[in-house]
Amino acid sequence: MALARVSALWLLALVALAWGDSVQNPFIVQAGTRFTTRAFASKLNVSNGEQFGFWMWPEMCPQNFFAVGFSLRVEPNQYAGDDTALNGIRLFCSQNGDRSFLYTVESHTGHFGEWTDPQWCPSGVLTSFQLRVEPHQGFFGDDTAANNVKFRCSSNPVLEGRGMSWGEYGHWSPECSEGGICGIETKMEFYLGGLDDSALNDVRFHCCSKEQQ
């Protein structure tokens, strides 16, 4: 319980630092699986995800909330050790552009690395993504699988995560035709206990439509 409280306070401080004075004391709640019954219009997939692991549970932003920013859990270069690179993706969800109150969703996250500073759409919401993946390195190689991610905002800017550089970016996913990204599912390889870990292998995002006023 004490560890969870420290983690929540750290996340709160990180978001406040990233925004400076633009938002005073933003309130952040981890959504978890409380909103998985939210209806969605489509799922965004890419074709270059890696083969290891299993698809985990979805996590959804609450009704009328959409992803406006993200953070990555990244393990830095281990040099002679076992590299895993990208271990998790955390989405920050807001309602009607109000970033003083946020929910986070991330599905399952790997064991390694630290969370990067959040990155934000200057306005609008996240609408599509591109995944950087290192292909399978063979029996004696060191697999890292997913290394980094890019998102496109509805206001058009492209945001690139602060991940690792192994592998190449594949094609962009389709774009949310209306509304924006509202949920996430990760494909994770479970911890192998000293064998070749690759952590996050693939990801897909949910698109939700904005309700008619």
VMD Tcl script that draws the C-alpha trace (Angstrom):
set ca {
  {0.00 0.00 0.00}
  {2.83 2.40 0.87}
  {4.59 1.55 -2.41}
  {1.41 2.22 -4.41}
  {1.01 5.59 -2.67}
  {4.61 6.56 -3.48}
  {4.08 5.49 -7.12}
  {0.91 7.60 -7.42}
  {2.60 10.65 -5.89}
  {5.58 10.24 -8.21}
  {3.27 10.07 -11.24}
  {1.45 13.20 -10.08}
  {4.73 15.09 -9.68}
  {5.95 13.94 -13.09}
  {2.86 15.25 -14.88}
  {3.00 18.57 -13.02}
  {6.66 18.98 -14.00}
  {5.93 18.18 -17.65}
  {3.22 20.87 -17.81}
  {4.92 23.50 -15.70}
  {2.44 26.17 -14.63}
  {-0.16 25.40 -17.31}
  {-2.06 23.03 -14.99}
  {-2.16 23.39 -11.21}
  {-2.18 20.10 -9.27}
  {-3.65 17.75 -11.90}
  {-5.59 14.86 -10.37}
  {-4.67 11.43 -11.78}
  {-6.54 8.14 -11.40}
  {-5.47 4.72 -12.65}
  {-8.44 3.36 -14.59}
  {-7.39 -0.29 -14.52}
  {-10.13 -2.59 -15.82}
  {-13.08 -0.63 -14.42}
  {-14.23 0.69 -17.80}
  {-13.67 -2.32 -20.09}
  {-17.39 -2.42 -20.97}
  {-17.07 0.90 -22.80}
  {-18.24 0.54 -26.41}
  {-15.58 1.17 -29.05}
  {-15.78 1.65 -32.81}
  {-12.62 -0.18 -33.97}
  {-9.16 -1.45 -33.01}
  {-5.91 -0.10 -34.44}
  {-3.32 -2.76 -35.35}
  {0.05 -2.79 -37.09}
  {1.58 -5.70 -39.00}
  {5.16 -5.66 -37.65}
  {4.61 -6.77 -34.05}
  {6.74 -9.67 -32.80}
  {5.71 -13.27 -32.07}
  {6.46 -13.81 -28.38}
  {4.01 -13.63 -25.51}
  {0.25 -13.35 -25.16}
  {-2.37 -10.66 -25.60}
  {-3.26 -9.24 -22.21}
  {-6.39 -7.60 -20.81}
  {-7.70 -4.33 -22.28}
  {-7.85 -1.14 -20.27}
  {-10.20 1.63 -21.39}
  {-10.53 5.32 -20.64}
  {-13.89 6.21 -19.01}
  {-16.83 7.29 -21.16}
  {-16.14 10.59 -23.00}
  {-12.42 10.45 -22.10}
  {-9.76 10.13 -24.84}
  {-5.98 9.71 -24.85}
  {-4.15 13.05 -25.12}
  {-0.64 11.97 -24.10}
  {1.55 8.99 -23.30}
  {4.59 7.76 -21.41}
  {6.82 4.72 -22.06}
  {8.49 2.29 -19.70}
  {11.94 1.72 -21.23}
  {14.94 -0.31 -20.16}
  {18.18 1.35 -21.35}
  {20.96 -0.51 -23.16}
  {22.27 -3.34 -20.97}
  {25.35 -3.84 -23.17}
  {26.58 -7.33 -22.17}
  {23.29 -8.06 -20.39}
  {19.84 -9.03 -21.63}
  {18.03 -6.12 -23.32}
  {14.25 -5.78 -23.30}
  {13.85 -2.14 -24.54}
  {10.15 -1.17 -24.48}
  {8.29 -2.63 -21.49}
  {5.09 -0.61 -21.34}
  {2.91 2.17 -22.76}
  {0.81 4.37 -20.51}
  {-1.95 6.55 -21.99}
  {-3.24 9.70 -20.29}
  {-6.97 10.25 -20.86}
  {-8.82 13.55 -20.55}
  {-12.36 14.76 -21.12}
  {-13.09 17.68 -23.44}
  {-9.46 18.82 -23.33}
  {-9.53 19.35 -19.55}
  {-6.11 18.12 -18.46}
  {-6.51 18.99 -14.80}
  {-8.24 15.61 -14.25}
  {-6.75 12.52 -15.92}
  {-7.13 8.78 -16.03}
  {-4.28 6.45 -17.03}
  {-4.50 3.10 -18.85}
  {-1.63 0.76 -19.72}
  {-2.77 -2.91 -19.86}
  {0.04 -5.25 -18.70}
  {3.55 -3.78 -18.26}
  {6.95 -5.52 -18.17}
  {9.31 -5.62 -15.19}
  {12.22 -3.58 -16.53}
  {13.11 0.07 -16.99}
  {11.68 3.40 -15.88}
  {8.80 5.56 -17.10}
  {9.75 8.44 -19.39}
  {8.37 11.97 -19.02}
  {4.88 12.23 -20.54}
  {4.47 13.63 -24.04}
  {1.30 15.50 -25.03}
  {-0.70 16.50 -28.07}
  {-0.62 20.32 -28.16}
  {-4.36 20.01 -28.71}
  {-6.73 17.25 -29.74}
  {-6.33 13.52 -29.10}
  {-4.20 10.57 -30.22}
  {-5.59 9.00 -33.42}
  {-3.04 6.53 -34.88}
  {0.33 4.91 -34.13}
  {3.49 3.42 -35.57}
  {5.59 0.75 -33.81}
  {9.38 0.31 -33.91}
  {10.24 -3.39 -33.69}
  {13.46 -5.40 -33.81}
  {12.76 -8.71 -35.61}
  {13.53 -12.08 -34.03}
  {17.31 -12.42 -33.57}
  {17.49 -16.20 -33.78}
  {18.24 -18.84 -31.16}
  {21.50 -17.25 -29.95}
  {20.47 -13.59 -30.38}
  {19.14 -11.08 -27.84}
  {15.51 -10.30 -28.65}
  {14.10 -6.92 -27.68}
  {10.95 -6.97 -29.89}
  {9.12 -3.58 -29.56}
  {11.50 -0.65 -29.01}
  {9.55 2.57 -29.51}
  {6.27 4.07 -30.68}
  {5.03 7.15 -32.53}
  {1.55 8.65 -32.24}
  {-0.26 11.08 -34.52}
  {-2.53 13.67 -32.90}
  {-5.83 14.85 -34.36}
  {-4.27 18.33 -34.52}
  {-1.65 16.70 -36.84}
  {1.66 16.69 -34.88}
  {3.54 13.39 -34.63}
  {4.97 12.50 -31.21}
  {7.85 10.01 -30.99}
  {8.45 8.22 -27.70}
  {11.77 8.17 -25.89}
  {12.37 4.49 -26.50}
  {15.30 2.53 -27.91}
  {16.61 2.49 -31.49}
  {16.89 -1.18 -32.41}
  {14.79 -2.34 -35.34}
  {12.71 -0.29 -37.75}
  {9.34 1.43 -37.78}
  {6.63 -0.35 -39.70}
  {3.66 1.20 -41.48}
  {1.26 3.52 -39.70}
  {-1.88 1.97 -38.30}
  {-5.25 3.04 -39.67}
  {-6.58 6.23 -38.11}
  {-9.54 6.61 -35.78}
  {-12.18 7.87 -38.19}
  {-13.90 9.93 -35.51}
  {-13.19 10.54 -31.85}
  {-9.81 9.05 -30.93}
  {-7.83 6.43 -29.06}
  {-9.58 5.36 -25.87}
  {-8.01 2.03 -24.84}
  {-5.00 -0.27 -25.04}
  {-4.10 -3.97 -25.13}
  {-0.48 -5.17 -24.97}
  {1.13 -8.41 -26.15}
  {3.67 -9.32 -23.47}
  {6.19 -12.08 -23.03}
  {6.21 -13.11 -19.39}
  {9.41 -12.84 -17.37}
  {11.63 -15.81 -18.23}
  {13.87 -15.74 -15.15}
  {17.32 -15.20 -16.63}
  {16.62 -16.38 -20.16}
  {16.20 -14.05 -23.16}
  {13.40 -11.63 -22.21}
  {11.73 -9.43 -24.82}
  {8.89 -7.87 -22.73}
  {6.46 -5.90 -24.95}
  {6.08 -7.47 -28.41}
  {3.01 -5.80 -29.88}
  {0.18 -3.42 -29.00}
  {-3.26 -2.48 -30.28}
  {-5.42 0.48 -29.42}
  {-9.17 1.02 -29.28}
  {-10.93 3.85 -31.11}
  {-14.05 5.40 -29.58}
  {-16.48 7.84 -31.13}
  {-17.43 11.10 -29.52}
  {-20.99 11.21 -28.28}
  {-23.36 13.50 -30.15}
  {-24.30 16.53 -28.09}
}
mol new
graphics top color blue
foreach p $ca { graphics top sphere $p radius 0.5 }
foreach p [lrange $ca 0 end-1] q [lrange $ca 1 end] { graphics top cylinder $p $q radius 0.2 }
display resetview
